[in-house]
């Protein structure tokens, strides 16, 4: 790297960027960096929202599943207590392809 800089400085015919050009390039790069950071932050916010939605759905489904298991247990108990008054239906067969 140092050798490359020395070669550039020793060659007077080599065009060197003007300070204003360098400042403009630095400004452009800083602006591009800010835009990328902003886009990244927006993506992170969106993904956090998605994760929260999925977590809420999972929680809801888990609670609903527990309710259905409780209802199923109650119904099975009522069936056992009913004795011979209830006929058991065969389970439906899966549809054929």
N, C-alpha and C positions, 0 to 999 in steps of 0.2 A: 504494500500500500504506500509506504513512504517513498519507495522508488518511483512509483507512478506519479506521485505528487512532484517529486524532484524533476522528472522528465517534463512534466507540463510547465513548471516554472522556468525551466532552462530553455524552452522552445518559445521564443517571442512571437513567432508566427501563429502559434496556437491561439484560437479564439477563447477567451476566458469570459465566463458569464459576468455581466454587470451586477453590482450590488442590488439594483432595483429588480432585476430578473430573479435573483436569488430570493429576495424578500417576497416577491409575488409567488414564487414556487412554494416557499414556506407557508405563506398564507393559504394557498390552494390546498396544500397537504393537511394543514390544521383543520380547514373547513371540511375536507373529505373525512378526516378522522372523527370530527364531531358528528357528522351525518351517520357514519357507521356506528358510532356509539349509541346514537339516538335510535337507529333502526334495531340494533341489538337489544336495547332496553325495552323497546316496544314488543319485540318477539318474546323476551323473557316474561313481560307482563302478561302477554296473551297465553303463553304456556302455563304460567302459574294459575291463571283463571281456568284453563282447561283441566288442570290437575285438581283444582278445588271442586269443579263440577263433577268430575269422575269420582272423587272421594265422597261427595254428598250422595251420588247415585248408589255407590257401593254400600254406604251406610244405610240408606233407605231400603235397598234390596235385602240387606242382612236383617234389618228389623222386620221387614215384611215376611221373610222366610221364617224367622222365629215365631211370628204370629201364626203363620200357616201350620207350622209343626205343632204348636199348641192346640190349634183347632183340630188338626188331624188326630192328635192323641185323645182329645175329648170325644170326638166322633167314634174312634175305635173303642173307647171305654163304654160309650152308650151302646155300641153294637154288642159287646160282650155281655152287658147287663140285660139286653133285650131277649136273650135266649134264642128260642126257635121262632120268634115272631118275624125275623128278617131273613130274606133269602139273599144269598151272596151271588152276585152276578159275575160271570167270567170276565177276566181282563180282556180288553180289546186287543186284537192281533195287530201288529205293525203293518202298515200298508206295503204292498208288494211293489217293487220298482218297475 
